Amino acid sequence: QFAESSQKKEALQKSIEKSKVGREDTAERAALMEELSTFRQKKEQLKAEIEKYRECDPDVIEEMRQTNKIAKEAANRWTDNIFSIKSWAKRKFGFEESRIDKSFGIPEDFDYID
């Protein structure tokens, strides 16, 4: 086990030495690293700016329209369900519509979404 570990250590040392080739600390490399850092910061700033204007993206707007359409259909479906239950309660128990609305907190202007 010791011999295997020693061989692995030597192999890793050689790998480290190979990876250091071309990465010597020189003025040119330092300048390139500084330039890389500057470009990364600029990239992050541009991403933030793009995100700020994301709501004006036509794809996002279309997605919002589709989401709104689905939400509207769901709201109207639940409104239909409520009207069906109110109708059933009126027939089954003889309740007045105003009493049902008051008991369940249904507003007077409750209706489908146009």
C-alpha positions as CSV (number, residue, x, y, z in Angstrom):
1,Q,0.0,0.0,0.0
2,F,2.9,2.3,0.8
3,A,4.5,1.6,-2.5
4,E,1.2,2.3,-4.4
5,S,0.7,5.5,-2.5
6,S,4.3,6.6,-3.3
7,Q,3.7,5.9,-7.0
8,K,0.5,7.9,-6.9
9,K,2.3,10.7,-5.2
10,E,5.0,10.7,-7.8
11,A,2.5,10.6,-10.6
12,L,0.6,13.5,-9.1
13,Q,3.8,15.5,-8.7
14,K,4.7,14.9,-12.3
15,S,1.2,16.0,-13.3
16,I,1.6,19.2,-11.3
17,E,4.9,19.9,-13.0
18,K,3.4,19.4,-16.4
19,S,0.5,21.7,-15.6
20,K,2.8,24.4,-14.5
21,V,4.5,24.5,-17.9
22,G,3.2,27.6,-19.6
23,R,1.9,29.1,-16.4
24,E,5.0,30.7,-15.2
25,D,4.4,34.1,-13.5
26,T,5.5,36.6,-16.1
27,A,4.4,40.1,-16.8
28,E,2.6,39.0,-19.9
29,R,0.6,36.4,-18.0
30,A,-0.2,38.9,-15.2
31,A,-1.5,41.3,-17.8
32,L,-3.6,38.6,-19.5
33,M,-5.0,37.5,-16.1
34,E,-5.9,41.2,-15.4
35,E,-7.6,41.5,-18.8
36,L,-9.5,38.2,-18.2
37,S,-10.7,39.5,-14.8
38,T,-11.8,42.8,-16.5
39,F,-13.7,40.9,-19.2
40,R,-15.4,38.7,-16.6
41,Q,-16.6,41.7,-14.6
42,K,-17.8,43.3,-17.9
43,K,-19.7,40.1,-18.7
44,E,-21.4,40.1,-15.3
45,Q,-22.4,43.8,-15.8
46,L,-23.9,43.0,-19.2
47,K,-25.8,40.0,-17.9
48,A,-27.3,42.2,-15.1
49,E,-28.3,44.8,-17.7
50,I,-29.9,42.1,-20.0
51,E,-31.8,40.8,-17.0
52,K,-33.0,44.3,-16.2
53,Y,-34.6,44.5,-19.7
54,R,-35.8,40.9,-19.7
55,E,-39.4,42.0,-19.3
56,C,-39.3,43.6,-22.7
57,D,-38.1,40.4,-24.5
58,P,-40.8,39.3,-27.0
59,D,-40.4,35.6,-25.9
60,V,-40.9,36.5,-22.3
61,I,-43.9,38.7,-23.2
62,E,-45.5,35.8,-25.2
63,E,-44.8,33.4,-22.3
64,M,-46.6,35.8,-20.0
65,R,-49.5,36.1,-22.4
66,Q,-49.8,32.3,-22.5
67,T,-49.6,32.1,-18.7
68,N,-52.3,34.8,-18.3
69,K,-54.5,32.9,-20.8
70,I,-54.2,29.7,-18.8
71,A,-54.8,31.5,-15.5
72,K,-57.9,33.2,-16.9
73,E,-59.3,29.9,-18.1
74,A,-58.7,28.4,-14.7
75,A,-60.4,31.4,-13.0
76,N,-63.4,31.1,-15.2
77,R,-63.6,27.3,-14.7
78,W,-63.7,27.9,-10.9
79,T,-66.3,30.6,-11.3
80,D,-68.4,28.1,-13.3
81,N,-67.9,25.6,-10.5
82,I,-69.1,28.1,-7.9
83,F,-72.2,28.9,-10.0
84,S,-72.9,25.2,-10.3
85,I,-72.7,24.6,-6.6
86,K,-74.9,27.7,-5.9
87,S,-77.5,26.3,-8.3
88,W,-77.3,22.9,-6.7
89,A,-77.6,24.4,-3.2
90,K,-80.7,26.5,-4.3
91,R,-82.4,23.4,-5.7
92,K,-81.4,20.9,-3.0
93,F,-81.9,23.1,0.1
94,G,-84.0,26.0,-1.1
95,F,-81.6,28.6,0.0
96,E,-81.7,32.1,-1.4
97,E,-78.9,33.2,-3.6
98,S,-78.1,36.2,-1.4
99,R,-77.9,33.9,1.7
100,I,-75.5,31.6,-0.1
101,D,-73.3,34.5,-1.2
102,K,-73.2,35.9,2.3
103,S,-72.5,32.6,4.0
104,F,-69.6,31.8,1.8
105,G,-68.2,35.3,1.4
106,I,-69.0,35.6,-2.3
107,P,-69.0,39.2,-3.5
108,E,-72.1,40.7,-5.1
109,D,-70.2,41.5,-8.3
110,F,-68.8,38.0,-8.7
111,D,-68.8,37.0,-12.4
112,Y,-66.6,35.5,-15.1
113,I,-63.4,37.3,-16.2
114,D,-63.7,38.8,-19.6
